[in-house]
Amino acid sequence: MKILKRATQYTTTTFYSPTSRGYFKKISIGSKSCFFSTSSEEPELMHFMNYLDSLKNFEKSGVPKGAGTDSDDGFDLGRMNRLMDRLGNPHSKFKAVHIAGTKGKGSTAAFLSSILRAEGYSVGCYTSPHIKTIRERMQVGRLNRPVSAKALNCLFHKIKGVLDEAIGLENGCITHFEVLTAMAFALFAQNHVDIAVIEAGLGGARDATNIISSSGLAASVITNIGEEHTAALGGSLETIAMAKSGIIKYGRPLVLGGPFLPHIERILRDEASLMCSQVVSAYDAGISATINGLSMFNDRPCQSCDIIVQAERDLNLSIELLDVKLCMIGNHQLHNALTATCAALCLRDQGWKISDGSVRAGLEKTCLVGRTQFLTSKQAELLGLPGATILVDGAHTKESAKALVDTIQMTFPHSRLALVVAMAIDKDHLAFAKEFLSGSKLDAVILTEADVAGGKARVTPASLLRDRWSQASEELGIITVHNGMAEYREMFDNQLITSLTVLEHKTLLAASKSFALSMKMAYQILRRVENQPGVLVVTGSLHIVSSVLASLHELS
């Protein structure tokens, strides 16, 4: 597999700082320019975006302790119910599949929505966060497209009076996410969708999406349970599981993704038993998914998979799909596809018309930006990084880091690697670093910064990230060189990293506040050794991925 072409040599290096109002950071790499932009919305949505910016946004500020628990500290779900009542309860006008879990929610939602669209259903899909535009959070109809700016703007102005009244009556406590959720439900009702696929934002029990009643729920899905937003969800895996189990509704089937620790799965199954909900798990006997191999398709890798479901425990579900070609690669994405398949079969068991062919077609058509996404050679060149193989992935937890490492090893088992990493302040930086350092040989890790939800309150300083990676390497016994070391600082400052012979058998750690400079540094390091292909991986958050993809959107 050809990975990295020999790049033309450039010698000129020029840097430009962004203006306070500009969208671009520009960095010249020789005669090429490398652009990185912040995502921007259409002018048509300016009033709507300003309105949202005036509301409390926990994605930007961080979630308070206990906010996602079903307790006195939890979000006020009554406030959301009152808002929906003022809007005419649009969420009661369609059936929904509700998806919660620590990781894989968005991918599972994308797979399931694609399956339903392939069958011809009009589908509403609500997910978060977004990558390039807030419109991505809402899809409606039979096409895999974000809601149009015109439709979103018209809906906003139609219900703005109700929103204003509700905000006043709730003493200004209605949040950014609550307004977006209400608008998504109103949009789906307005467009008479056949079914909606709804991703929970945080936890489940007190999440704004958890206003769906038993009569409106077709099925609930819990993808997995991991340590993320731990303080907001009660402080332990057990409390996280209890919070997410809050989406289970009386008499409605539950699909479990997994794998779960035995006592965590017991918590979920016990809650389902209390709610008289039948359960199917992607790890039940008779259910399997395997990867047969990899191939290239449209300049990107895809994986051939077999998916077999013969479930008889609570529900009788059956399908056999051989040689399914998934554009979403990695074992974790195959498992998300299997979980979505189980959910689709639950719907078929309830009388929804879903053919085996539609399941296959839906899985194969699914592509989600920012999740194990390989840029094309043309996109790399647009970024001013000609010949580079670039992988962008929004991994930001220990579990997602491991999944990404496994995917890289499966796809490029012998390639040299350089990472560009930016993370939010409330993530487990040490555990994230250890997964990469112990799982693969890294030429370099460039730690940088990217705004989180358009703000800097949750941004981790690049120097702090470097210190965490340095600590992780020491604890693992891995030798690194970094630009905090006095003996190498001058070389880093003068950008002589490509001539550092000391790097031959060590991993380079470097911190740079400039994302554009970080990309250039990683690119140059991979070019140090001719005829040895390498992969440049951008990861740590969906926000750093957004910086890359928004740039491509502007440049193309």
Disulfide bonds with the S-S distance in Angstrom:
none
